[in-house]
């Protein structure tokens, strides 16, 4: 069976981690950071998305495997500030280096400039990555159901809870979200993009919203390009939208976000 782009990305991340051993004090430093955050107070992704009307997780993403570089003069911090001013509920930061040209250091820079929850979006499959995510300063982390078996998914959800990291658990539109629901995850995203063909199927994503209980936060991911898409998916039952490419490519990302929100 031929590998998908998702398989190749995950394999690349595994090789990078293997070639760069974790420092011996990683666990200790991460737990100290968790204790400090508990003392000073954190930022809740779930709470930020549990609002009346659509909430947008606005994404800082330099490139993608399907579209290449999205913005020639990309500056993650400038983008995040514009999103915050335009009404974003949270900021997503794509940190994968090889295919998305991301940089984990963006997270700390953005968190110092905006008061919103910051989500790290990467290809996470081990505890070490969660510890690193804490030290980077993220409030939440993306987990991709498809790259995790049942034991790994349960272990990472438990570890994230221990580390005070909220989780956005992602499924794809060609999956049955039953497994994600059974995991107990509070925030479940449906990615409308097929990673084999890169085609987007918003109608299929809309159909799947009903399979996610209303006591969870339902997030529509990928393919939102305008207010009509937000309205379609809102009617289907989605509470929030993770939007990247449409905003990053816009001449005025803040204005594009305001238009998605109907402002």
N, C-alpha and C positions, 0 to 999 in steps of 0.2 A: 504494500500500500504506500502510495506516495505521501510525503509529509506535507503538511499545510504550513502556511506562514507562521501560524501560532506555534506549531511544533518547533520550527527553526528558531523562532525568537526565544522560546523557553530553553532550548538546548544551548543557545548562545549565552544566556544568563547563567546557566549551570556552569559552563566552562569558565566564565569570568569569575564566578565565586570560587571555583576550585583553584584558579590560578592566583587568587588573592586571599590567603587565609585570614580569618577574622582575628582581630587582636584579642589577647587573652583576657583583657578586662572589659570586653564588650558587654557582657551580661551585667556586671557590676555597675558600669556607667549608665546603662539603660535603666536599671532599676532605680538608681539615684535620680535620674531625670523624671521618672514616673512619680517618685515621692515628691519631688519639687513641684511638679504640675498639680498634684493633688493638694498641695499646700496653697498654691496661688490660684487654682481654678483653671479648668480647661474650657474647650469650645466643643459643643456637641453638634455633629453633623445631623443626627436624627432630629434634634430640636429645631435646627435651622430649616429643615425641609418640611416639618410638620406645621405648615402655615396655611391659611386660607389662600386659595388661588395658586397658580403654578409657581414653583420655586425652581430656580436654575442654578445648577452647579456649572459654573463657567470655567472652561478649561484652557490652561496654558500648555500648548503643544506646538513644538517647533516644526515637526515633520511627521509624516506617516508613510508606511510601506506602499500604500496605494497612490498617494498624491504627491509624494516627495516633500520638498521644503514648502511650507505653507506661507511663510512671510519672510522676505529677505532681510528686513531690519528688526527681526524678532527680539523683544526684550520682555522676559517673563514678568519682571516686577512692574514695569509700566502697564502691561496688559492687566495684571491683577488689580492694580489701583483703579484702572478704568472700569473694570468689572464691578468692583466694590461700589464705586460712585454711581453706577447705573442700576444697582439693585440686585446684584447676585446674592444668592443665599449662602454659597460656599465657593471655594476655589479648588479646582482639580489641577494637579501638576503631574504631567507625564515625564517620568524620570529615566525611562529606558534609553540607553545611550546609542546603540548600534542602528536600530531601525527607526527610532523616533527622535534621535539626536537630542535626547533629554539630558538634564544635569540635576542630580539630587540636591545640589547646593541651592537651587532655586527655592526650595521649600522654606528654609530658614529666612532667606531674604524677603520672601513674600509675607511670611507670618509676622515679621517685624513691622511691615508696612500696612497691613490690613487687619481688621478685627474679626474676620470671618473664619470659620473652620477651614482647614486645609487638608485636602485628600491627596494622598500619594497614590498615583496610578502607575503601576508597574506589573511585573510578572512574578508574583510572590508565591513561593512554595516551601519555605522553611522558616524556622524560628529566628535564625540569624537575620534574615531580611526584616522581620518585625522589630527586632532590637535596633537595627540600623534606622528603621523608620522613626522610632521613638527619638533617637538622637538627632535625626534630621529636623525634628520639630513638627512633624505631621500630627494632626488630630485624628485622622481616619486613614484607612487603607483599603484599596481594591483587592478583593480575592476573586479569582476566576474559577468558577466551578469546574469547568471542563478540564483544567490541568491538574486537578486534585482528586485523588480517590477519597472514599468515605472517611478513612482513618485520618488522612492528612487534613481534610477539610475540618473535621471535628477538632483535631489538635490545634490547628491554626486559629480557629474561632475561640477556643479556650485560651490560647496564648494571647490573642489580641485583647480579650476581656481582662486578663491578668495585667496587661500592660496599658490599660485604659485607652486602647485604640478602638474606635468604632469601625465597623466593617460595612462596606458596600459589596455585597456578594453578587457577582455578575453571571448571568446565563445568556446564551445566545438564542435568537428567535427560532432556531430549528430544534431547540431542546424542550423537553417537558420540565417546567420549573418545580415539579413536585419534590425533587431531591433538595433543592435550595430551600424550599419552604420547610421541609422536614428538619433541616439543619438548625432551625430556630433563629436564623439571621433576621435582624430587625429591618434592614434596608436591603431590598433586592432590586437589582437592575436587569433590564432586558436589553441586550445589544442587538439592534436590528440589522447589523452588518454581518453577512456571511463571509467568514475569513478564508474560504476557498475561492470564491468568485469575486469578493468585495462588493457584491450587490447588496443594496439596502431594501428591506421589505418592511415598511412601516405598518402595513395592514396586518401582517403576521404578528408583529410586536404588539399592535393594538389588541388583537385577539387574545394574546397570552395574559394580558392584564387581569382578566377574570379568574385566572388560575392561581393568582397570588392573593391571599386573604387581605381584607381591608384593614386589619390591625397592623400590617407591615407598611413601610414606606415603599411605594412602587416608583422606580426611576426608569424612564425611557432613555436609552443611550443610542447615539449615532443616527445620522440621517435627518435631524431636525434642521430645516433650512428656512423657516419662516413661521409667522404667527399661525397660519392655517394648520401646520403640522402640530404645533402646540395644542391647538383647539381639538384636533382629531384625537390626539393621544390623551388629552384631559378627559374628553367624553368617554374614552375607553376605561378610565379609572386611574391613570397615572397621576401621581402627586408632584413629581419633580422630573427634571430633564437635565441630562448631562450633555452639554453642547460645546464642541471644540472647533472643528474645522470651519463651520459657518462663521463663527465669531472671529477667529484668528485671521481669516482671509478678508474680512470686511475692512473697508476704508476707514470706518470709525467703529471699532468693536463695541464701545460703550453704547452708541446709538443703536447698533444692531441688537444688543442685548435688551435695551429698553423697548424696542419694537417687539421682540419675542414676548416680553412681559405685558404687552398691550399698553405701554405708557407713552 
